[in-house]
Amino acid sequence: MVYRLEIEGGRVRAGITLTTPGCPAQDYILSGASERLQRVPAVESVDVELLWDPPWSPERMSPAAKSFFGIHAKPGRAGSRAGAPRPLTGLLSRLQGWLDQRL
């Protein structure tokens, strides 16, 4: 989840968090975010920082994100994600679109 995105000229600084400090995909997610941002034209440097404050919880998700992941108001009602796009890929595509509009 992206907590912060700062753009100064060709420098991009992103602050992201994970759902849990013990996430086994931490290195994959951090390197994937950095590599993807570095491929955006006009980006000269990228700094991706892992943030833990405030702690992540499902309550921080937008209604659209909750719908995408099948998270409902009642605990234990998660829907199926079969065939759903990979969230990191979609996020990075949206970040590139956002950056493209500003660079």
C-alpha positions as CSV (number, residue, x, y, z in Angstrom):
1,M,0.0,0.0,0.0
2,V,1.3,3.4,-0.9
3,Y,1.4,5.9,2.0
4,R,3.5,8.6,0.3
5,L,4.6,9.5,-3.2
6,E,6.8,12.6,-3.7
7,I,8.1,13.8,-7.1
8,E,10.8,16.5,-7.4
9,G,12.0,16.9,-10.9
10,G,13.3,13.5,-11.9
11,R,13.5,12.2,-8.3
12,V,10.7,10.0,-7.0
13,R,10.3,9.0,-3.3
14,A,7.7,6.5,-2.4
15,G,6.7,5.3,1.1
16,I,4.9,2.0,1.1
17,T,3.8,-0.5,3.7
18,L,2.9,-4.1,3.8
19,T,0.1,-5.9,5.6
20,T,2.5,-7.5,8.1
21,P,6.1,-6.9,9.1
22,G,6.8,-10.6,8.5
23,C,5.6,-10.5,4.9
24,P,7.7,-13.1,2.9
25,A,7.3,-11.0,-0.2
26,Q,8.9,-7.9,1.3
27,D,12.0,-7.9,-0.9
28,Y,10.1,-8.8,-4.0
29,I,7.6,-5.9,-3.5
30,L,10.2,-3.3,-2.6
31,S,12.5,-4.2,-5.6
32,G,9.5,-4.5,-7.9
33,A,8.2,-1.1,-7.0
34,S,11.7,0.5,-7.4
35,E,12.4,-1.2,-10.7
36,R,9.0,-0.3,-12.1
37,L,9.3,3.3,-11.1
38,Q,12.8,3.5,-12.6
39,R,11.4,2.5,-16.0
40,V,9.2,5.6,-16.1
41,P,10.6,8.1,-18.6
42,A,12.1,11.2,-17.0
43,V,12.6,9.5,-13.7
44,E,16.3,9.8,-12.7
45,S,16.3,8.4,-9.2
46,V,14.0,6.3,-7.1
47,D,13.9,5.8,-3.3
48,V,11.3,3.3,-2.0
49,E,11.0,3.4,1.8
50,L,9.2,0.8,3.9
51,L,6.9,2.5,6.4
52,W,5.2,0.9,9.4
53,D,3.5,3.9,10.9
54,P,0.6,4.1,10.9
55,P,0.1,0.3,11.0
56,W,-1.9,-1.1,8.1
57,S,-5.3,-2.5,8.7
58,P,-8.2,-3.3,6.4
59,E,-10.0,-0.2,7.7
60,R,-7.4,1.9,5.8
61,M,-8.6,0.6,2.5
62,S,-10.8,2.6,0.2
63,P,-14.2,1.1,-0.6
64,A,-13.0,0.3,-4.2
65,A,-10.0,-1.6,-2.8
66,K,-12.2,-3.5,-0.4
67,S,-14.4,-4.5,-3.2
68,F,-11.5,-5.5,-5.4
69,F,-10.1,-7.8,-2.7
70,G,-13.5,-9.1,-1.7
71,I,-13.4,-7.6,1.8
72,H,-16.8,-7.0,3.3
73,A,-18.0,-5.2,6.5
74,K,-18.4,-8.5,8.3
75,P,-15.2,-10.4,9.3
76,G,-14.7,-13.7,7.5
77,R,-16.6,-12.7,4.4
78,A,-13.7,-12.4,2.0
79,G,-14.7,-13.1,-1.6
80,S,-13.0,-15.2,-4.2
81,R,-10.0,-13.7,-6.0
82,A,-9.8,-16.3,-8.7
83,G,-8.8,-14.7,-11.9
84,A,-8.2,-11.3,-10.3
85,P,-5.3,-9.3,-11.5
86,R,-2.1,-9.2,-9.4
87,P,-2.5,-6.2,-7.1
88,L,1.2,-5.0,-7.4
89,T,1.0,-5.0,-11.2
90,G,-2.1,-3.0,-11.2
91,L,-0.8,-0.5,-8.6
92,L,2.4,0.0,-10.5
93,S,0.5,0.6,-13.7
94,R,-1.6,3.2,-12.0
95,L,1.5,4.8,-10.5
96,Q,3.1,5.1,-13.9
97,G,-0.1,6.7,-15.3
98,W,0.0,9.2,-12.4
99,L,3.6,10.0,-12.9
100,D,3.2,10.3,-16.7
101,Q,0.6,13.1,-16.1
102,R,3.0,15.0,-13.9
103,L,6.4,14.6,-15.6
